[in-house]
Amino acid sequence: MPEQADEVKKVADYAADMTLPAKLRTDAIEQLSHISTREAFLALLELAANEKLIVKERDLALKKARETLKRTSPQ
């Protein structure tokens, strides 16, 4: 699964890149939420804690982390 970890890192880097337009960062956060792995979940939490991102993006990352947690937890 190193490929998937590399993909998560790459997408998380896009999501945190303040030189990119907000739309691309938001799309990257959405993409991370679809990966549904532990690494993606942790990356979303890191983004939510990233004070450089705007509040809307941090809120989205936290929301998507919560959704990922619910989706991957046993019922």
The 8 nearest C-alpha neighbors of each residue, nearest first, counted from 0:
[[1, 2, 3, 4, 5, 6, 36, 38],
 [0, 2, 4, 3, 5, 6, 7, 8],
 [3, 1, 5, 0, 4, 6, 7, 8],
 [2, 4, 6, 0, 5, 1, 7, 8],
 [5, 3, 1, 7, 6, 2, 8, 0],
 [6, 4, 2, 8, 3, 7, 1, 9],
 [5, 7, 3, 9, 4, 8, 10, 2],
 [6, 8, 4, 10, 5, 9, 39, 11],
 [9, 7, 11, 5, 6, 10, 12, 4],
 [8, 10, 6, 12, 11, 7, 5, 13],
 [9, 11, 13, 7, 12, 8, 27, 6],
 [12, 10, 14, 8, 13, 9, 7, 42],
 [11, 13, 9, 15, 10, 14, 8, 16],
 [14, 12, 10, 16, 11, 15, 24, 27],
 [13, 15, 24, 11, 27, 12, 16, 28],
 [14, 16, 12, 13, 17, 11, 24, 46],
 [17, 15, 13, 18, 14, 19, 12, 24],
 [16, 18, 19, 15, 52, 20, 51, 21],
 [19, 17, 16, 20, 15, 21, 13, 24],
 [20, 18, 17, 16, 21, 23, 24, 13],
 [21, 19, 22, 23, 24, 18, 17, 16],
 [20, 22, 24, 23, 25, 19, 17, 56],
 [23, 21, 25, 20, 24, 26, 19, 27],
 [22, 24, 26, 25, 21, 20, 27, 19],
 [25, 23, 14, 27, 21, 26, 22, 13],
 [24, 26, 28, 22, 27, 23, 21, 29],
 [27, 25, 23, 29, 28, 24, 22, 30],
 [26, 28, 30, 24, 14, 25, 29, 10],
 [29, 27, 25, 31, 30, 26, 14, 60],
 [28, 30, 26, 32, 27, 31, 25, 33],
 [29, 31, 27, 33, 32, 28, 26, 34],
 [32, 30, 28, 34, 33, 29, 39, 27],
 [31, 33, 29, 30, 34, 63, 35, 67],
 [34, 32, 30, 31, 35, 29, 67, 39],
 [33, 35, 31, 32, 36, 39, 30, 7],
 [36, 34, 33, 67, 32, 39, 40, 37],
 [37, 35, 39, 38, 34, 40, 71, 67],
 [36, 38, 40, 39, 41, 35, 42, 68],
 [37, 39, 41, 36, 40, 42, 4, 7],
 [38, 40, 42, 36, 41, 37, 31, 7],
 [41, 39, 37, 43, 38, 42, 64, 36],
 [40, 42, 44, 38, 43, 39, 37, 45],
 [43, 41, 39, 45, 44, 40, 38, 46],
 [44, 42, 46, 40, 60, 45, 41, 64],
 [43, 45, 47, 41, 46, 42, 61, 48],
 [46, 44, 42, 48, 43, 47, 41, 49],
 [45, 47, 49, 43, 48, 44, 60, 42],
 [48, 46, 57, 44, 60, 61, 45, 49],
 [47, 49, 45, 46, 50, 44, 57, 61],
 [50, 48, 46, 51, 47, 52, 45, 57],
 [49, 51, 52, 48, 53, 47, 57, 54],
 [50, 52, 49, 53, 17, 15, 48, 54],
 [53, 51, 50, 49, 56, 57, 54, 15],
 [52, 54, 56, 55, 57, 51, 50, 58],
 [53, 55, 57, 56, 58, 52, 50, 59],
 [54, 56, 58, 57, 53, 59, 52, 60],
 [57, 55, 59, 58, 54, 53, 60, 52],
 [56, 58, 47, 54, 60, 59, 55, 46],
 [59, 57, 61, 55, 56, 60, 54, 62],
 [58, 60, 56, 62, 57, 61, 63, 55],
 [61, 59, 57, 63, 43, 47, 58, 62],
 [62, 60, 64, 58, 47, 59, 63, 65],
 [61, 63, 59, 65, 64, 60, 58, 66],
 [62, 64, 66, 60, 65, 61, 32, 67],
 [65, 63, 61, 67, 66, 62, 40, 43],
 [64, 66, 68, 62, 63, 67, 61, 69],
 [67, 65, 63, 69, 68, 64, 70, 62],
 [68, 66, 64, 70, 65, 69, 35, 63],
 [67, 69, 65, 71, 66, 70, 72, 64],
 [70, 68, 66, 72, 67, 71, 65, 73],
 [69, 71, 67, 68, 72, 66, 35, 73],
 [70, 72, 68, 69, 67, 73, 35, 36],
 [73, 71, 69, 70, 68, 74, 67, 66],
 [74, 72, 71, 70, 69, 68, 67, 66],
 [73, 72, 69, 71, 70, 68, 67, 66]]
